[in-house]
Amino acid sequence: MTLASAALLALVLGLLAYDVATIRGKRGRYLLVEAAAFLVGGFFIAFPERATAIAHLVGIGRGVDFFLYPIVIWLVRESLLSRRRRLEDAERLTQAVRALAVAEARAVEAREPRDR
């Protein structure tokens, strides 16, 4: 095992340990998926020749490319979905603030005596 492999494995384990320590409650399923992904990633970090062999089976030259192609596609998708969710949240927040402002204005108007 190379020094780079050992450092990457330490990083993966550190990230998993941090998430286990900080994520609680309903997020258990996310931790399980993360742990499975990190386990697979750790395996291919420790045995890069296996990734290369699988990549060659499907017609890709390098093992790392076999993993990078779908990861990049997934990250772009997640980025777009996150942006859309953020914009939807901003719109809902704007609507809620407007409704609150109108309700407050009506309450103030109802309390104030009218000059006629």
One Martini backbone bead per residue (centre of mass of N, CA, C, O) as a GRO file, in nm:
protein
  116
    1MET     BB    1   0.098   0.036   0.022
    2THR     BB    2   0.062   0.355  -0.015
    3LEU     BB    3   0.068   0.667   0.108
    4ALA     BB    4  -0.182   0.766  -0.046
    5SER     BB    5  -0.372   0.537   0.037
    6ALA     BB    6  -0.351   0.584   0.341
    7ALA     BB    7  -0.455   0.876   0.335
    8LEU     BB    8  -0.731   0.817   0.204
    9LEU     BB    9  -0.831   0.618   0.418
   10ALA     BB   10  -0.815   0.819   0.651
   11LEU     BB   11  -1.017   1.018   0.533
   12VAL     BB   12  -1.259   0.829   0.515
   13LEU     BB   13  -1.267   0.756   0.816
   14GLY     BB   14  -1.289   1.046   0.923
   15LEU     BB   15  -1.556   1.119   0.785
   16LEU     BB   16  -1.724   0.894   0.908
   17ALA     BB   17  -1.672   0.961   1.205
   18TYR     BB   18  -1.788   1.245   1.197
   19ASP     BB   19  -2.075   1.168   1.104
   20VAL     BB   20  -2.142   0.978   1.337
   21ALA     BB   21  -2.101   1.205   1.561
   22THR     BB   22  -2.314   1.432   1.417
   23ILE     BB   23  -2.530   1.226   1.327
   24ARG     BB   24  -2.879   1.206   1.399
   25GLY     BB   25  -3.144   0.999   1.397
   26LYS     BB   26  -3.293   0.989   1.082
   27ARG     BB   27  -2.986   0.957   0.947
   28GLY     BB   28  -2.911   0.648   0.940
   29ARG     BB   29  -2.945   0.583   0.639
   30TYR     BB   30  -2.723   0.772   0.539
   31LEU     BB   31  -2.494   0.632   0.691
   32LEU     BB   32  -2.521   0.362   0.551
   33VAL     BB   33  -2.466   0.459   0.264
   34GLU     BB   34  -2.197   0.593   0.326
   35ALA     BB   35  -2.053   0.340   0.433
   36ALA     BB   36  -2.080   0.178   0.172
   37ALA     BB   37  -1.932   0.376  -0.013
   38PHE     BB   38  -1.668   0.381   0.158
   39LEU     BB   39  -1.609   0.081   0.136
   40VAL     BB   40  -1.578   0.072  -0.167
   41GLY     BB   41  -1.368   0.296  -0.188
   42GLY     BB   42  -1.159   0.159  -0.001
   43PHE     BB   43  -1.114  -0.088  -0.173
   44PHE     BB   44  -1.011   0.076  -0.432
   45ILE     BB   45  -0.775   0.205  -0.285
   46ALA     BB   46  -0.633  -0.064  -0.194
   47PHE     BB   47  -0.739  -0.193  -0.500
   48PRO     BB   48  -0.683  -0.058  -0.802
   49GLU     BB   49  -0.674  -0.308  -0.994
   50ARG     BB   50  -0.979  -0.369  -0.979
   51ALA     BB   51  -1.081  -0.115  -1.119
   52THR     BB   52  -0.929  -0.166  -1.383
   53ALA     BB   53  -1.058  -0.437  -1.452
   54ILE     BB   54  -1.349  -0.333  -1.470
   55ALA     BB   55  -1.300  -0.114  -1.682
   56HIS     BB   56  -1.201  -0.310  -1.906
   57LEU     BB   57  -1.469  -0.472  -1.928
   58VAL     BB   58  -1.627  -0.184  -2.028
   59GLY     BB   59  -1.407   0.006  -2.198
   60ILE     BB   60  -1.216   0.136  -1.984
   61GLY     BB   61  -0.895   0.233  -1.919
   62ARG     BB   62  -0.952   0.352  -1.626
   63GLY     BB   63  -1.053   0.307  -1.307
   64VAL     BB   64  -1.113   0.603  -1.226
   65ASP     BB   65  -1.311   0.660  -1.463
   66PHE     BB   66  -1.531   0.458  -1.378
   67PHE     BB   67  -1.599   0.660  -1.128
   68LEU     BB   68  -1.603   0.956  -1.235
   69TYR     BB   69  -1.830   0.970  -1.434
   70PRO     BB   70  -2.076   0.919  -1.239
   71ILE     BB   71  -1.998   1.131  -1.027
   72VAL     BB   72  -2.021   1.383  -1.200
   73ILE     BB   73  -2.312   1.344  -1.282
   74TRP     BB   74  -2.425   1.340  -0.992
   75LEU     BB   75  -2.318   1.622  -0.903
   76VAL     BB   76  -2.469   1.786  -1.110
   77ARG     BB   77  -2.748   1.698  -1.025
   78GLU     BB   78  -2.730   1.792  -0.729
   79SER     BB   79  -2.679   2.087  -0.794
   80LEU     BB   80  -2.945   2.139  -0.944
   81LEU     BB   81  -3.136   2.047  -0.718
   82SER     BB   82  -3.035   2.244  -0.502
   83ARG     BB   83  -3.102   2.502  -0.653
   84ARG     BB   84  -3.403   2.452  -0.681
   85ARG     BB   85  -3.463   2.429  -0.376
   86ARG     BB   86  -3.359   2.711  -0.301
   87LEU     BB   87  -3.560   2.868  -0.479
   88GLU     BB   88  -3.817   2.752  -0.352
   89ASP     BB   89  -3.756   2.849  -0.064
   90ALA     BB   90  -3.743   3.149  -0.131
   91GLU     BB   91  -4.034   3.172  -0.230
   92ARG     BB   92  -4.172   3.076   0.032
   93LEU     BB   93  -4.052   3.295   0.210
   94THR     BB   94  -4.170   3.535   0.060
   95GLN     BB   95  -4.468   3.457   0.103
   96ALA     BB   96  -4.459   3.456   0.413
   97VAL     BB   97  -4.368   3.749   0.456
   98ARG     BB   98  -4.604   3.880   0.312
   99ALA     BB   99  -4.829   3.763   0.486
  100LEU     BB  100  -4.723   3.884   0.751
  101ALA     BB  101  -4.731   4.181   0.665
  102VAL     BB  102  -5.035   4.193   0.612
  103ALA     BB  103  -5.128   4.103   0.893
  104GLU     BB  104  -4.990   4.333   1.047
  105ALA     BB  105  -5.130   4.567   0.903
  106ARG     BB  106  -5.418   4.485   0.987
  107ALA     BB  107  -5.370   4.496   1.294
  108VAL     BB  108  -5.289   4.793   1.308
  109GLU     BB  109  -5.545   4.908   1.173
  110ALA     BB  110  -5.747   4.794   1.389
  111ARG     BB  111  -5.620   4.960   1.638
  112GLU     BB  112  -5.659   5.212   1.497
  113PRO     BB  113  -5.801   5.499   1.487
  114ARG     BB  114  -6.034   5.661   1.298
  115ASP     BB  115  -6.036   5.931   1.083
  116ARG     BB  116  -6.348   6.126   0.995
   0.00000   0.00000   0.00000
